[in-house]
């Protein structure tokens, strides 16, 4: 019997390496994992294709998706909507693939509220100085932007305790291994729970004195 996949939210401080961890999982185990594709109202950039980088929607189309409850989470940034379509994620789970949503904490908490069986993982650095070092060494942002990202990290500490697990990305290989093991354990737990529920429901329904109710 094929295991059903689970929904995994991965969040973390900017610069902590969550994107690298996700890419590593997807490249090493392409048949086991799927990266959720977000919908957005922003215009496609050069070399972006609909259904690959994003599902590109008009504003009325996106707002209709919100009204119909077709999104696991959504938010508005800089005048554009971004969100996670439920249909794609849930269909991949039915195929047995674990679906990863790499999103910020507010979106992650929305997903947990709508889909309680989702697993929320937060990636942290070994310490604040290391986080600052990684942001500086990326060499892609000014110090003003880096300071802004560090302040955002401070704000996000208020929400970390609402996540299911916290993983420390000190060594990439070690963290990637721990991430995969954590996901597999949760997948086994949820599938075993569902099997038990199906079994006990069947047994209860077979009891003679319950058949008349």
C-alpha positions in Angstrom: 0.0 0.0 0.0 1.5 3.3 -1.1 2.1 5.9 1.7 0.2 9.1 1.3 2.5 12.1 1.2 2.5 14.9 3.9 2.5 18.6 3.7 5.7 20.2 5.0 6.1 23.9 5.7 9.7 25.0 5.8 10.4 28.5 7.2 13.5 30.2 8.6 15.5 33.3 9.0 16.7 35.0 5.8 20.1 33.7 5.0 19.8 30.5 7.2 20.1 28.2 4.1 16.6 26.8 3.9 16.5 27.2 0.1 19.7 25.2 -0.2 18.3 22.5 2.1 15.1 22.2 0.0 17.0 22.1 -3.3 19.2 19.3 -1.8 16.2 17.2 -0.9 14.5 17.7 -4.3 17.7 16.8 -6.2 18.5 13.7 -4.1 15.0 12.3 -3.9 13.0 13.7 -6.9 10.4 10.9 -6.7 9.7 11.5 -3.0 9.3 15.3 -2.8 7.5 18.0 -4.7 8.0 21.7 -4.3 4.6 23.5 -4.1 4.1 26.1 -6.8 2.7 29.4 -5.7 0.1 31.5 -7.4 0.8 35.2 -7.9 -0.7 38.3 -9.5 2.6 39.8 -10.4 3.7 39.7 -14.1 6.0 36.9 -15.2 9.7 37.8 -15.4 12.0 36.9 -18.3 12.4 33.0 -18.5 9.5 32.4 -16.1 6.7 30.1 -17.3 3.2 29.6 -16.0 2.9 26.4 -14.0 6.7 26.2 -13.5 7.9 29.1 -11.4 4.4 30.3 -10.5 0.8 30.0 -11.5 0.2 33.5 -12.9 -3.2 34.9 -12.2 -5.1 38.2 -12.7 -6.2 40.0 -9.6 -9.9 39.0 -10.1 -8.9 35.4 -10.6 -6.8 35.4 -7.4 -9.5 37.0 -5.4 -12.0 34.4 -6.7 -9.6 31.7 -5.4 -9.5 33.3 -2.0 -13.4 33.5 -1.9 -13.7 29.9 -2.9 -11.2 28.7 -0.3 -8.9 27.3 -3.0 -5.7 28.5 -1.3 -3.9 26.9 1.7 -2.5 30.4 2.5 -2.1 33.8 0.9 -0.7 37.2 1.5 -0.2 40.5 -0.3 3.3 42.0 -0.8 4.1 45.2 -2.6 0.7 45.3 -4.3 0.7 41.7 -5.5 -1.0 38.6 -4.1 1.0 35.4 -3.4 -0.5 32.1 -2.3 -0.4 28.3 -2.3 -3.1 26.6 -4.4 -4.5 23.6 -2.5 -5.3 21.5 -5.5 -1.7 21.0 -6.7 -0.3 20.3 -3.3 -3.0 17.8 -2.3 -2.9 16.0 -5.6 0.9 15.5 -5.2 0.3 14.1 -1.7 -2.2 11.6 -3.1 0.6 10.3 -5.4 2.7 9.7 -2.3 5.0 12.7 -2.7 5.8 14.9 0.3 5.0 18.4 -0.7 7.3 21.2 0.5 6.1 24.8 1.0 9.0 27.2 1.5 7.1 30.1 3.0 7.3 32.7 5.7 5.8 32.2 9.2 2.5 33.9 8.7 1.7 31.8 5.7 2.9 28.7 7.6 0.5 29.3 10.4 -2.3 29.8 8.0 -1.5 26.4 6.4 -1.5 24.8 9.9 -4.9 26.3 10.7 -6.5 25.0 7.4 -4.6 21.7 7.3 -3.8 20.6 10.8 -1.9 17.5 9.7 0.7 19.7 8.0 4.2 19.6 9.6 5.8 23.0 10.3 9.6 23.0 10.4 11.7 26.1 11.3 15.4 26.3 10.3 17.7 28.3 12.5 21.4 29.1 12.5 23.7 28.0 15.4 23.8 31.6 16.6 23.1 35.2 15.6 26.7 36.0 14.6 26.7 33.1 12.2 23.5 34.3 10.6 24.9 37.8 10.1 28.1 36.3 8.6 26.1 34.3 6.1 24.1 37.3 5.0 27.2 39.5 4.6 29.1 36.7 2.7 26.2 36.4 0.2 27.4 39.8 -1.1 24.0 40.5 -2.7 22.6 43.1 -0.3 23.6 46.4 1.3 24.1 46.7 5.0 20.8 48.5 5.3 19.0 45.5 3.8 20.9 43.1 6.0 20.0 45.1 9.1 16.3 45.0 8.0 16.5 41.2 7.5 18.1 40.8 11.0 15.3 42.8 12.5 12.7 40.6 10.7 14.5 37.6 12.2 14.1 39.0 15.6 10.3 39.5 15.0 10.0 35.9 13.8 11.4 34.5 17.1 7.9 35.3 18.5 6.4 32.6 16.3 9.0 29.8 16.4 7.4 28.1 19.3 4.3 27.5 17.2 6.2 25.3 14.8 6.4 21.5 15.3 10.2 21.2 15.0 13.2 23.4 14.9 16.3 22.3 13.1 19.7 23.9 13.5 21.6 24.4 10.2 25.2 24.4 11.4 26.5 21.7 9.0 24.5 21.5 5.7 25.0 17.7 5.2 24.0 17.0 8.8 21.0 19.2 8.7 19.8 17.8 5.4 20.0 14.3 6.8 18.1 15.3 9.9 15.5 17.1 7.8 14.8 14.0 5.7 14.7 11.7 8.8 12.2 14.1 10.5 9.9 14.1 7.5 10.0 10.4 7.1 9.2 9.8 10.8 6.2 12.2 10.5 5.0 10.5 7.3 5.1 7.1 9.0 3.3 8.4 12.1 0.5 10.0 10.1 0.0 7.0 7.8 0.0 4.5 10.8 -2.6 6.7 12.5 -4.8 6.7 9.4 -4.5 2.9 9.1 -5.5 2.4 12.7 -8.5 4.7 12.3 -9.6 2.9 9.2 -9.2 -0.5 11.0 -11.0 0.5 14.2 -13.9 2.1 12.3 -14.3 -1.1 10.3 -14.2 -3.2 13.5 -16.8 -1.0 15.2 -19.1 -1.1 12.3 -19.0 -4.9 12.3 -20.2 -5.1 15.9 -23.7 -6.5 15.9 -25.1 -4.2 18.6 -24.0 -1.1 16.7 -25.6 -2.1 13.3 -29.0 -0.9 14.3 -27.9 2.6 15.2 
